[in-house]
Amino acid sequence: MRQETLAACRKRISSYVHNTPVLSSRLINELIGAEMFFKCENFQRAGAYKMRGATNAILQLPDGQRAKGVVTHSSGNFAQAVALAAKSLGVKAHIVMPTSAPEVKKVGVKQYEGIIYECQPTLAARQAMADKIAEETGATFLHPSNDINVIIGQGTAAMELLEDQPDLHAIFCPVGGGGLIAGSALAAHFLGRDCKVYGGEPFEADDAYRSLQSGKIEGNETVNTIADGLRTTLGDKNFPIIKEHVTEIFRVTEDEIVAAMRLVWERMKIIIEPSSAVTLAALIRNKKSFRNRRVGVIISGGNVDLNNLPF
């Protein structure tokens, strides 16, 4: 992997994605005792950073493969991203979604003309159905987080953040499947000035925390978390990057996630989803370690069911 790979990806996807704003909050700065810079991917097309990786992965396919369509499985944000990226590029998108996926995310996929297939809410069921669709249609499978072209695409958010704020001491990301934090870690490695990368993860789905501890990919014993985008596990493509370039992963409680989400809604006046709030919750819990630091936070998305708010 080279710095030029990230730069080429950024150029490739630039006409299909937004360069999202970087916002700050005096109150949150005072609460944590640090200078905070929030990269607001909740303003990205399809409402989340995943538009970046989905677009890059589809653009990297040969024309013959694109003509047969793409298939993925996702609880929501990657589903919407693939549907919209495929629509933008004239490609058919088959989307496997668990029955437990938020309704607002299913509606988004339909609006972007993705074809939805529902399955049981397990990773095994999701993968089995995606494999079956790929076999029957010839569509190319795009993994939501364990695909190097997806990982590189996700890294362009941190790349833009570091261009805006080149002297960051740290970048925080939520950790689900590992694509965002792996891509961000590559961006920080190549473009940061001794910028360390940290993850935030719920106690209720802490496989990445335990994987860093054990040195091998661990499964989730539970996925009983409000952060629906983080109920997945790491993969063999992103975990080696995480092991090499991520400093630490912090865990947070469900109450801390809800409190951080509410804080951003109330004080920054922007809509973020629970998965995005995990990072701020982790910073608040560990604020003594980041006092007087300049810290970037990837706000991963803002796709929320407004009829089912946790506060």
N, C-alpha and C positions, 0 to 999 in steps of 0.2 A: 504494500500500500504506500502511495506517495502523495505528497501535498497536491501535486498536479491532478490527481484523480478527483479530489474534492473540487478543485477549481473547474475542471471540465464538467463535472456534474452540475455545479452551480450555473454555469453558462447554458448547459443543455436544457435545464428545467425552467430557466428564468422567465420565459414568456408564458408559462403555465401556472406559476405560483406567485404569491405576494411576498415581498420583502416586508415582513410584519414590523410594527412599531416596538420600541423599547421604552417602557414606562417605569416610573419610580413613584414612591409614596413616602413623604416625610414621616408620617406616623409609623409606618412599618420599619423605616430606617431606625427611628428612635426605639421602637420595641425590641429590635434585634441588636442595636448598637453597631450596625454596619451600613455601608452604602449598598443598596439593593437595586438591581437592574433586571426588570422582568421582560423577557422576550415573549411577546404576546401572540403565540400561535393559535390562540382562540379567535384571532382575526384572520387566520389563514383560510383559503378556499376549502370548502367542506368542513370548516370549523375546527381543524386540528392539523398539527405538523405532519401527519401521515400522508398528506397530499404530496409532499416532497418525494418520499421514497416510492410511493405508488407510481408517480409520473416518471421518475428515473428508470424504474424497473421495466415499465411498458415501453419507454423510448429505446431501451437497450435490446428489445426483441427484434429479430429479423422480420421483414414484412410478411413472410409466409406464416410465421407463428402468430403475429398480430391478427392476421386474417381469420384465424381459428378462435380468437378470443382468449380471455384470461379467466382464471377461477381463483378465489381465495376463500378463507374462512376467517371470520372476525366477529367480535361482540358488538362492533359498531363503528369506531372511527376509521379503521383501515378499510372496512366495508364501504363506507361512504367515499373515502378517498379513491379507492380503486374504481368504483362506479363513476365518479366524476372525471377522473383522469382518463378512463377508457372512453367515456362519452366525448371528452375534448379531443381525443385522438381517433375517433371513429372506430372503436374496438368494442366488441360485445363483452360484457362482464357478468360472470356467474358468481353469486355471492352466497356462501353458506353462513347462516347465522344461528346461534343457539336460541332456543325458545325463550331463554331468560334475558335476551338482549333488550335494552331499553326501547320502547316503542318509538321514541323520537328518532332513534338512529335507524330503525327499519324504514320509517317514513322518508328519511333523508336518502337512503339507498334507492327507494322507489322513485323519488323525485329526480334522481340522477340516472334513471332508466336501467339500474342494475336488476338482474333477475335473481330473486331471493329464493333460497332453499332452506327451510328450517330443520334443525336437528336437535338431538338431546344436548343439554349443556355440559358436555365433557369434551376435552381436547381430542380424545380418541374418536368420538362420534363425528366431530367437526372434520378431522383429517380424513376419515373413511369416506364421508360424503363428498368431500372435495376431490379425492382420488377417483371416485366413481364417475364424477362429472367430467374430470379431465380425460378419463379413458373413453367415455361415450362421445364426447364432443371434439376431442383433440385440443381443447383449451390448455394454455400453459398455466401451471400452478405458480402463484406468487405467495410466498410465505410472508405473513405480516411483519416479522421481525428477524427471521433467520435466513436472510437473503442478502448477499453482499451489496447488490445494487440498491436494495431498500435501505440498508444501513448507511451507505454513503449519502443517499438522498436525505435521510433524516439528519445527518451531520451538517447539512448546509444551514440549519437554523442556528446552531452554535457558531458556525463560521460567520454568519451575518452579525451575531451578537458581539463576537470578538472584533469585527471590523468597526462596530459602533463604540465598543468599550475595550480597547486593546490591553488595558492594564488590570484586567480582572484577576483576583487571587484564586477564585473558585467559580465553578459552574455546578448548579444543582439540577438534576433531572428526576422525574418519576421513573420507576423501574417496573415494567410488566414483562413483556417478551424480550426486552434487552436491546431492541434496535435503536431507540433514541439515545440511550446512554452510551452505547458502543460508538455510534456515529459522532456524538458530542465529544467523547473521549479522543477520537481521532482528530477532530477539529482542534481541540485544546492542545493535543500533542504537537500538531504541525504549526498551529497559528498562535497559540498562547505564549505568554511570557511567564513560564513557571506557573501556569494555571492548572490547579488540581480539579478533578471531577468527582462529585459525590452523588449518591443516589438516595432517594426517599422511597420507602416501601411500607405497606401496611403489615402490622404483626400478623394479620389474618391471611396474608399471602406473601410470606417472607422467604421464598425460595432463593432469590438472588443473594440475600444476606447470608443464608446458610451455605450457598454455593461458594461464595468468596471465602467463608470460614473453612470449608472442607477441601476446596480446590477442585471439586467436581460438580457437575450439574445435579442439583437436588430438585425433587418434585415438591408440589404444594400439598401439605396435609389438610389444608382448608382453603377455601376461596370465599369465605364469608365476610366480604368487605364491600363497603359502599363504593369503593374505587373500582368500578366495573371494568375499566380499561387495563387493570393490573392483575387480572385473574389468570394470567398465562405464565409460562415458564421459559427459561433461557434456552438457547439453542447452540449447536456446535460451531456455528459461524460467528456468533456474537460473543460467546463466553470467553474465548481466548483473548479477544480485544479488551473485554471488561477486566479480566484477571490482570492483564498487563498494564492497563492505563487508568483504571478507576481506583481512587484512594480508599473510599469507604462507603458503605451503604448503611443508612440510619433507618430504624423502624419507628412507626408511629401508631397510635391507637385510633380507633374509629371516631371517638369523640374529638381527638386532636385534628383529624381530617375535616370534620364538619366545622369546627371552630375556625380553622384557617380559611376554609371556603367562604364562610360567612364574613370573615374579616375583609377579604378581597372584594366581595360583593358590596359591602357597606362602605369601605374606605376608598377603594380604587374605582368603584362604580363600573366594574366590568364583570361579565359573566364568565365564570370558570367552572369546570366540572370537577367532581371529587378527585379524580386521578391527578389533576393539576395541583390541587390543594395539598397533596401529600408532601410535595417538596417544601412548601412554606411551613407546613407543620413540622417537618424534620428540622428545619432551620430554627424555628422557635424553640423546639425541644433541646437543641444543642447550641444555643446562641452564644454561650460563653466561648466556644471554640472559634467563633467567627467575628468577635468584637474588633471593630476598626478595620475590617477587611472590605474589599470591594467584591461583591458576590453577584453573579448572574444566575437567574432562575429561568428555566424554560417552562413557560406556561403552556402545557401540551395541548389543551383544547378547551372548548366551551360548549360542547353539545350536551345540554341538560334537559331533562324532562321537567318542564315548568309546572306540571301537574303533580309532581312527586318530589318536591324539594325536601331536604333533610332538616330544614329549619323554618 
